[in-house]
Structure formats: structure tokens, C-alpha cells
Amino acid sequence: DARIDGDSTKDRLILEIFTNGSIKPEEALSQAADLLVDLFSPLKDLTLETIQEEYQPDEDPSSQIPIEELQLSVRAYNCLKRAQINSVADLLDYSQEDLLEIKNFGLKSAEEVIEALQKRLGITLPQEKAKV
């Protein structure tokens, strides 16, 4: 038990410090503590407001995935490439209805893309174009 004299509000910590003899263990501990204080002191003045102002959420990392990783058929892949759709982010600009308007991109290819997005990334494209 690491309690001091049965007092549950205090703990005892035993450190065993080995040095190469160039400094005493007490001095090594003191220097290590000074380093830790220096490292953590900038954190003491942080506030939640500061963090919220500086934090800029990144884009969803899954949107940067190239369409090659969806493992589509050659036909579906080539149609998307010809339409300048190179990443999942590009693909997210399209609805299911929009996909069918891509040249030579039929219902089967659209279903393949929709299924790949859903299974691999959990992303569902909207059915119709957004009303502006």
C-alpha cells in the first residue's frame, strides 16, 4: 500500500534514479522537474475561448480519398475521370440524379458508386439535386 501512515489523502512515490555518475540523482530529478515545468507552463494560461477561436476543423478526411480507392469497375471509374471527378470530395458535389447525367454513366454504374460510398465510407449521396 502506498498510503502514508494510513492517510488516504496522501500517496507515497518512490523513484529509483540511476545516473552515469556525472550528476547526482537528486540533481537529475531536479533538472527533469524544471524541464517539465518549462514544457507545461504555457498550458496554464489556456482558456476554452482561446482554443475555440484558434481551432479550425479540417475537412472530413474521407473526402480527400481518391476514387481509385472505391474499387469501382473500369467503366464507372473511367466515366467519373472523364467528368473530372477525382476524389470523394468531387463526388459529394453530385446527387444520385446528377450521376445519371454523366455521359455513358448508366443506372448500374450509379448504383455501383452509391453502394461503394455507402459500404466503404458510410456516405450516402442525396437522391435529387438540391433546390436552389
C-alpha positions as CSV (number, residue, x, y, z in Angstrom):
1,D,0.0,0.0,0.0
2,A,1.4,3.4,-1.0
3,R,-0.5,5.3,1.7
4,I,1.4,7.3,4.2
5,D,0.5,6.3,7.8
6,G,-2.9,5.0,6.6
7,D,-3.8,8.6,5.5
8,S,-5.8,8.2,2.3
9,T,-5.2,11.8,1.2
10,K,-1.5,11.4,0.7
11,D,0.3,9.0,-1.6
12,R,4.0,8.0,-1.5
13,L,6.0,7.8,-4.6
14,I,9.4,6.0,-4.6
15,L,11.7,6.9,-7.5
16,E,14.8,4.9,-8.2
17,I,17.2,7.1,-10.3
18,F,20.3,5.8,-11.9
19,T,22.9,8.2,-13.4
20,N,26.2,7.7,-15.2
21,G,27.9,9.5,-12.3
22,S,28.3,12.9,-13.9
23,I,25.5,14.3,-11.8
24,K,23.8,13.2,-8.6
25,P,20.4,11.5,-8.8
26,E,18.8,14.4,-6.8
27,E,20.2,16.9,-9.4
28,A,18.9,14.8,-12.3
29,L,15.4,14.7,-10.7
30,S,15.6,18.5,-10.1
31,Q,16.6,19.1,-13.8
32,A,13.8,16.8,-15.0
33,A,11.3,18.6,-12.9
34,D,12.5,22.0,-14.2
35,L,12.1,20.7,-17.8
36,L,8.6,19.6,-17.1
37,V,7.6,22.9,-15.6
38,D,9.0,24.7,-18.6
39,L,7.2,22.4,-21.0
40,F,3.8,22.7,-19.3
41,S,3.9,26.3,-18.1
42,P,2.5,27.6,-21.5
43,L,-0.6,25.5,-20.9
44,K,-1.5,27.1,-17.6
45,D,-2.9,30.2,-19.3
46,L,-5.0,28.5,-21.9
47,T,-8.7,29.1,-21.9
48,L,-11.5,27.4,-23.7
49,E,-12.2,30.6,-25.6
50,T,-8.7,30.7,-27.0
51,I,-9.0,27.1,-28.1
52,Q,-12.3,27.6,-29.8
53,E,-11.1,30.7,-31.7
54,E,-8.0,29.1,-33.0
55,Y,-9.5,25.7,-33.8
56,Q,-10.4,25.4,-37.5
57,P,-11.9,21.9,-38.1
58,D,-10.3,20.2,-41.1
59,E,-12.4,18.9,-43.9
60,D,-13.6,15.4,-43.5
61,P,-10.5,13.3,-44.3
62,S,-12.6,10.7,-46.1
63,S,-13.5,13.4,-48.7
64,Q,-9.8,13.5,-49.8
65,I,-9.8,9.8,-50.7
66,P,-9.1,9.3,-54.5
67,I,-11.9,7.5,-56.3
68,E,-9.4,4.7,-57.1
69,E,-9.9,3.5,-53.5
70,L,-13.6,2.9,-54.1
71,Q,-12.6,-0.1,-56.3
72,L,-15.1,0.7,-59.0
73,S,-15.5,-1.2,-62.3
74,V,-13.3,0.2,-65.1
75,R,-16.4,1.7,-66.9
76,A,-17.6,3.5,-63.8
77,Y,-14.1,4.7,-62.9
78,N,-13.4,6.0,-66.5
79,C,-16.7,7.8,-66.7
80,L,-16.0,9.6,-63.4
81,K,-12.5,10.5,-64.5
82,R,-13.8,11.9,-67.8
83,A,-16.2,14.0,-65.8
84,Q,-13.2,15.4,-63.8
85,I,-14.4,13.6,-60.6
86,N,-11.1,12.5,-59.0
87,S,-11.9,12.3,-55.3
88,V,-14.7,11.5,-52.9
89,A,-14.9,15.3,-52.3
90,D,-15.6,15.8,-56.0
91,L,-18.2,13.0,-55.9
92,L,-20.0,14.6,-52.9
93,D,-20.9,17.6,-55.2
94,Y,-23.2,15.2,-57.1
95,S,-26.6,13.8,-56.3
96,Q,-27.7,10.3,-57.4
97,E,-29.7,12.1,-60.1
98,D,-26.6,14.1,-61.2
99,L,-24.6,10.9,-61.7
100,L,-27.0,9.6,-64.3
101,E,-26.4,12.8,-66.3
102,I,-22.7,11.9,-66.8
103,K,-22.0,10.8,-70.3
104,N,-22.1,6.9,-70.6
105,F,-22.9,6.6,-66.9
106,G,-25.9,4.4,-66.6
107,L,-28.0,3.2,-63.7
108,K,-25.8,0.2,-63.0
109,S,-22.7,2.4,-62.7
110,A,-24.6,4.9,-60.5
111,E,-25.7,2.1,-58.2
112,E,-22.2,0.7,-58.0
113,V,-20.8,4.1,-56.9
114,I,-23.6,4.7,-54.4
115,E,-23.0,1.2,-52.9
116,A,-19.2,1.7,-52.8
117,L,-19.6,5.0,-51.0
118,Q,-22.1,3.5,-48.5
119,K,-20.2,0.3,-47.8
120,R,-16.6,1.7,-47.7
121,L,-17.2,5.2,-46.1
122,G,-20.8,5.2,-44.8
123,I,-21.6,8.1,-47.1
124,T,-25.0,8.5,-48.9
125,L,-25.5,10.8,-51.8
126,P,-28.7,12.7,-51.9
127,Q,-31.4,11.4,-54.3
128,E,-32.1,14.6,-56.1
129,K,-30.3,17.8,-57.0
130,A,-30.6,20.5,-54.2
131,K,-33.2,23.1,-55.0
132,V,-31.6,26.5,-55.3
